[in-house]
Amino acid sequence: MGKIGLFFGSDEGNTERVAYRIQKRLGEDVVDVMDIADVTQLEFADYDKIILGILTWDFGQIQSDWEEFWDDIAAVDFSGKTVALFGLGDQFGYGDYFLDAMGMLHDVIIQSGPDIVGHWPTAGYEFDASKAEIPGTGMFVGLALDEDQQEDLSADRLNRWCVQIHREFGLTTPITELED
Ligand SMILES: Cc1cc2nc3c(=O)[nH]c(=O)nc-3n(C[C@H](O)[C@H](O)[C@H](O)COP(=O)(O)O)c2cc1C
């Protein structure tokens, strides 16, 4: 079985912690976790199943390490790969830009035609605008987490999303439900 490569960028640690919370659910021997600040394009070639994690900051901007990697990620060939995204944001503090960076990352990687899994409902969040929302569908392009305003909901959201992508990735390995 091919492993999953999980690539994240994080400023204050929330997105990094979420990366490892996903790894704990899907299995340490199933998911390799890597900081986007420490990788090159080459690491992406090692994985057919990929999870990407990004936070939004400064009114709709992409996280700084992802920003430095932006030309590289645009040049990665995602064709034939299956990709799931997760994003962190603050829906009350930045309701006009909620999770924008996840939407921007999605828009870049779909250029080379991966299969995107892990779409997630917008119900249960309050925001005015988000580039991560797929217009007219009531769905985000990936898992939406808000550690600033809805931290208490994250463990359950992670449990449900991991079950979903476990199925969508076609995994047969054990999955662990956690309350972290
Ligand atoms: C200065 C600043 C600007 C932010 N801008 C946005 C934003 O535009 N949209 C959004 O959804 N969240 C925004 N956030 C919320 C962060 O995305 C959120 O706190 C996230 O959990 C931080 O992740 P990290 O700990 O991995 O850095 C902002 C946070 C800060 C501190």
The ligand as a MOL file (V3000), in Angstrom:
LIG
                    3D

  0  0  0     0  0            999 V3000
M  V30 BEGIN CTAB
M  V30 COUNTS 31 33 0 0 0
M  V30 BEGIN ATOM
M  V30 1 C -2.8900 38.2410 11.8760 0
M  V30 2 C -3.8740 37.1350 11.5800 0
M  V30 3 C -4.6030 37.1910 10.4110 0
M  V30 4 C -5.5350 36.1860 10.1090 0
M  V30 5 N -6.2650 36.2440 8.9320 0
M  V30 6 C -7.1930 35.3010 8.6700 0
M  V30 7 C -7.9800 35.3670 7.4770 0
M  V30 8 O -7.8460 36.2560 6.6430 0
M  V30 9 N -8.8980 34.3900 7.2540 0
M  V30 10 C -9.0930 33.3610 8.1360 0
M  V30 11 O -9.9670 32.5130 7.9020 0
M  V30 12 N -8.3510 33.2590 9.2750 0
M  V30 13 C -7.4190 34.1910 9.5590 0
M  V30 14 N -6.6590 34.1090 10.7140 0
M  V30 15 C -6.8680 32.9670 11.6310 0
M  V30 16 C -5.8050 31.8550 11.4890 0
M  V30 17 O -5.8930 31.2310 10.2310 0
M  V30 18 C -6.0140 30.8330 12.6090 0
M  V30 19 O -5.7420 31.4360 13.8530 0
M  V30 20 C -5.1880 29.5710 12.4630 0
M  V30 21 O -5.6460 28.6090 13.3960 0
M  V30 22 C -3.7090 29.7960 12.6860 0
M  V30 23 O -3.0150 28.6150 12.3640 0
M  V30 24 P -1.5060 28.3390 12.8410 0
M  V30 25 O -1.5300 28.2630 14.3610 0
M  V30 26 O -1.1180 27.0490 12.2120 0
M  V30 27 O -0.6620 29.4790 12.3880 0
M  V30 28 C -5.7260 35.0950 11.0110 0
M  V30 29 C -4.9640 35.0700 12.1970 0
M  V30 30 C -4.0530 36.0590 12.4770 0
M  V30 31 C -3.2450 35.9800 13.7550 0
M  V30 END ATOM
M  V30 BEGIN BOND
M  V30 1 1 1 2
M  V30 2 1 2 3
M  V30 3 2 2 30
M  V30 4 2 3 4
M  V30 5 1 4 5
M  V30 6 1 4 28
M  V30 7 2 5 6
M  V30 8 1 6 7
M  V30 9 1 6 13
M  V30 10 2 7 8
M  V30 11 1 7 9
M  V30 12 1 9 10
M  V30 13 2 10 11
M  V30 14 1 10 12
M  V30 15 2 12 13
M  V30 16 1 13 14
M  V30 17 1 14 15
M  V30 18 1 14 28
M  V30 19 1 15 16
M  V30 20 1 16 17
M  V30 21 1 16 18
M  V30 22 1 18 19
M  V30 23 1 18 20
M  V30 24 1 20 21
M  V30 25 1 20 22
M  V30 26 1 22 23
M  V30 27 1 23 24
M  V30 28 2 24 25
M  V30 29 1 24 26
M  V30 30 1 24 27
M  V30 31 2 28 29
M  V30 32 1 29 30
M  V30 33 1 30 31
M  V30 END BOND
M  V30 END CTAB
M  END
